Amino acid sequence: MKLIYYLSSSLLVFLAFSCSRPAEKEAQWITVPGFEHAENQWFQIRKEIKLKKQPETAIATIAADSKYWLWINGELAVLEGQLKRGPNPSDTYFDEIDLAPWLKKGKNTIAVQLWYFGCDGFSHKDSKMAGFYFNCVSGKERMVSDLGWKIRVDSAYQDAGIPRKNFRLPESNVRFVATQHHQGWQLPGFDDSKWRNAVEIGKIGTAPWNDLVKRPIPQWKDFGLTKVTDLKRDSNRVAMKLPYNMQFHFWLKVKSDAGKQIEITTDNFYNLNDIPLRAEYETKGGVQEYEHLPWLNGEEVYFDLEEGVEILEAGYRETGYNSEFDGEFKVDDADLMTLLAKAERTLYVTMRDNFMDCPDRERAQWWGDLVLEMEETFYAMDNTAIDLSRKAIYELVDWQKPDSTLFSPIPAGNWDKELPQQMLASIGWFGFRHYVQYTGEQEMYNKVFPAVKEYLSKWQVGEDGSVPFKKGGWNWADWGGKLDKTLLEHVWYYLALKGYAEMAEYVNEPGEKNRALEKMERVKNHLNSEFWTKQGYRSPNYKKETDDRGNGLAVVAGIADPSKYPVLRNLLFETRHSSPYMEKYVEEALFVMGETELALTRMKERYKPMIDSEHSTLWEIFHDGNWSHNHAWSGGPLSLMYKYLAGIEPEKPGFSEFHVFPEPGNFKSMSCSFSTVKGKIKLAYDKLNTKISYQLVVPDQSSAIIRIPKNNKDFKVQGERKHIELVQREDNLYKYFKLESGSWEIVVDTKTQFNNKELASK
């Protein structure tokens, strides 16, 4: 038996269970007799087992293709178990769960609802077989899945037919036929004597599931069932308004004759060009209740009723990634606070099995989006969110092609194109390096370095520093026109080398580090000699209006020196070609140049339609239309508020050292707090007349760098601990101090306070 642990689909469903069997009997993948591959198949599985005593622990290894729900003695123990395939192109994830709270001495009934996708997607690789595996150990007792388990096709779950979901989604539109449902099949005492015995496929390592990799993220958070009292009824449509965009399972209580139809859609169904998921319900006679097992998302649910159907009650069960929002940022600006709240909501609804671009059309782990999402989680969410970033990084390198190409989205069964600029973003400064900087997991470099080295070997750089344009199957760089792709590719390549050089130093590859630094210097010189013009950076053959995207990225990469800032300030404020994907880097460039007010003005003007809209999340494109209204790449302002208005960013891996350089612009007060791997950082900033003061909490095993204008003699730094260290830096304007862990108060006279803008200009 081989189980693979990370750091912390076709129709064959296979699950192994071991807890009360002879030691020599290994758990087996099982499936239904006569299985035939097809999309959207559902199965019911049952087993009664006896335990000699009440277990203190009962650790179960459970795997399924593709999703499962598990009841013990009629009580739901696992809500939507199993991650989509796969950790790599061959293997399968497994869940590890302690089932002791649901087990008892004597007879126990295990019941499993299995959903086999039977379809490739942008977030799942189909195995071509449905299967279930269960192996549970409690002391000397074992329970395993084998041919003694009973299984049947669940004919109540069917395909909803036309219109079908779009090809990116492995999940299907599900139709539930209530007259085909076997009431109480999960309960003890249910008569399963006419069910067939399962078929054994093989033990762990058996194709098509191969090796098992431990689930690296927690089970989903269940917010509980909420009933909605103010349903809107209009003719044969009943609308249920949700409090915000969420991942949910709808619940219905209806009265009807048998065979009546209810069609269930969300607002996404009418907003997108590409068809998202929907559902159908066919009634039985009388009063009945139904909760939909597959999750949908949206802000409003519509029930279209056939004549004669009466909805008595309706509700929803929100579920989602099991992490809490514990970051908090406050400033006296209603638009910014609305934008922040919508960015947080957008982030959460794009997290589940993997980071997603959108939860409606694709559910795909595009790395351009992920780079932005990952940084947002470090500020906004508790440390459990780190697990999802780690999972994504491992998947990216473990799906590397034999020819060394990296690609996304993965996991995937119907996509394999490279998207070069997103790959450079993922392995570079804002991708892998950001992960290590915020988490402190430098050992990650040992895992990813070989893959990054191989991938970068596919890129060429000329002796003059030019980077030949790389074809990668799909050479997308951003939505919108006036896009200088060649400029962007040069800067993304520079940032990839910048991250790679740091990675090479950690894994003790000085030769690779020096080669990366030498290439960086060549690329930088080439951009500044051949691309720089009076209008900003432009690739020589680019004929359209100067692009804000590449110029903003050149600033945050450190390619543009301060002498170029006067030209770039105007360009980056006035030119607005970027979509929300690249907008974050343009706004970040303005912050880096010290143009806080320009950055905030651009941010609020560009996002104004989203801020003012009734939607609780941010859109794929700046204008409304048939685009996703919940798109991950729009959330960049969340990070910018913490990084630049509050001025907090790690200087050493894992926040062992971080700086606090608040630049709140014209705001009189500001506060923020968020969790790090070292503990919680808290900042409260106030400005009164010419005095600014801020209170700072530095967590244990960490230190903070603050700065005071050199010519300012009227300042005070005091705290519960007295150790303050003057830090030497190459800077003509500021003195820098290191503060150890504890609570501090810093008071400065602003008459002589320099800001980033003045620093940059000098």
LINCORJO-V216536 format. One line per field, one symbol per residue. ss: DSSP state (~ for helix, > for strand, _ for the rest). phi: phi as a letter, one per 20 degrees, with the letter a starting at -180 (. if undefined). psi: psi as a letter, one per 40 degrees, with the letter a starting at -180 (. if undefined). A space follows every 10 residues. Layout:
ss=???
phi=???
psi=???
//
This chain:
ss=__>>______ __>>>_____ ________>> >_________ >>>>>>>>>> >_______>> >>>>__>>>> >>__>>>>>> >_________ _>>>>>>>_~ ~~___>>>>> >>>>>>____ >__>______ >>>>>>>>__ >>>>_____> >>>___>>>_ __________ ___>>>>~~~ __________ _____>>_>> >>________ _>>>______ >>>>>>>>__ _>>>__>>>> >>>>>>>>>> >>>>>>____ >>>>>>_~~~ ~_______>> >>___>>>>> >____>>>>> >>>>>____> >>>>>>>>>> ____>__>>> >__~~~~~~~ ~~~~~~~~~_ >___>__>__ ______~~~~ ~~~~~~~~~~ >_~~~~~~~~ ~~~~~~~~__ __________ _________~ ~~~~~~~___ _~~~~~~~~_ ___~~~~~~~ ~~~~~~____ __________ __________ ____~~~~~~ ~~~~~~~~~~ ~~~~~~___~ ~~~~~~~~~~ ~~~~~~~~~~ ~>>__>>___ _______~~~ ~~~~~~~___ _~~~~~~~~~ ~~~~_____~ ~~~~~~~~~~ ~~___~~~~~ ~~~~~~_~~~ ~~________ __________ >~~~~~~~~~ ~~~~~__>>> >>~~~_>>>> ________>> >>>>>>__>> >>>>>>>>__ >>>>>>>>__ __>>>>>>>_ ____>>>>>_ ___>>>>___ ___>>>>>>_ _>>>>>>>>~ ~~___~~~~~ ~_
phi=.ddddefd.e eeeccdccbb cggfeefcfc begmgcfafl dccdccbdcd dfbffecbed eccbcccbcc dclndfdcel enegfbfbfd ecfcecceeg gdebfnfcdd ccedddfmbf becadfembe bbcbbcccme ecccfbffee bbfeffecef mffeffffef fdfddddffe eefmfeegnf edfefeffde dqegoffeem fddfgecfff edenededee fedbledddd eefafbebcf cccccaffne dcddcdgffd ddfefefbbc cdfdfnebcb dfffedbqdb dddedfgoed eebbabdfcr febdfcfbcc bebfffffff fffffgfffd cagbfcfbed ecldefffff gffgffffee cffffggfff gffffgffeg fgenfebbeb fbdcbbeflg ffffffeefe dgffgffedn effggffegg ffgffffeed cffenfdggd ecnbefcafo eldeffggff fffgffffff ffffffemcf fffffffffg ffffffffed dfcfepfbfg eedefgefff fffffffnfe egfefgffgf gfeeecefeg feggffffff fgfnegffff ffgfffeggf fefefeceef cfdfrecfeb cgfeegggff fffdfemdbf dcgmlfbbdc cfcemefeba bbbaecfepe dcbcdbccle ddcbecddfg lbbdddccgg ededbbcbbf ddfcdfdebe beddddcddf fpdcccccef gdeedgffff fe
psi=hhhhhii.ha ehhhhhhhdg iidehiiihi aihfhhhiif iiihhihhih idihidighh hhiigdiihh ihfehhdhhg ihiihidied aiiiihhhed deiihahihh hhhhhhdfhi aeehhheehi ihhhhhhgbe iihihaeeii iihgedhihe ahiiiiedhd iihhhhhdee hhheeeiieh hfdeiiiihh diahehieda ihhhheiiii hheihhhhdg ihhhbehhhh hidihihihi hihihiiiei hhhhiiddde eidhhaiaii hhiiiahiih hhdiiiiaei hhhhhihehh hdiiaihhia hgiiheihhh ighddddddd ddddddddef hbdiiidied ddfighdddd dddddddddd iieddddddd dddddddeeh ideehiiiii iiefhfidgd ddddddeade bdddddddde gdeddddedd ddddddeeii hideeihhhh hfdhfhdiii afhgdddddd dddddddddd ddddddefgd dddddddddd dddddddddd dhieeahhid eheaihhddd ddddddeedh iddedddddd deddhgdiid dedddddddd ddeegddddd ddddddeddd deieieiiid idiiafiheg hdeeeddddd ddddddfhii dihffdhiig ghgebehdii iiiiiieeah hhhhhihhbe hiiihhhhii fiiihiihhd ehegihhiid iehhhhhhig hedihhihhi iahihhhihe dfhiaddddd d.
//
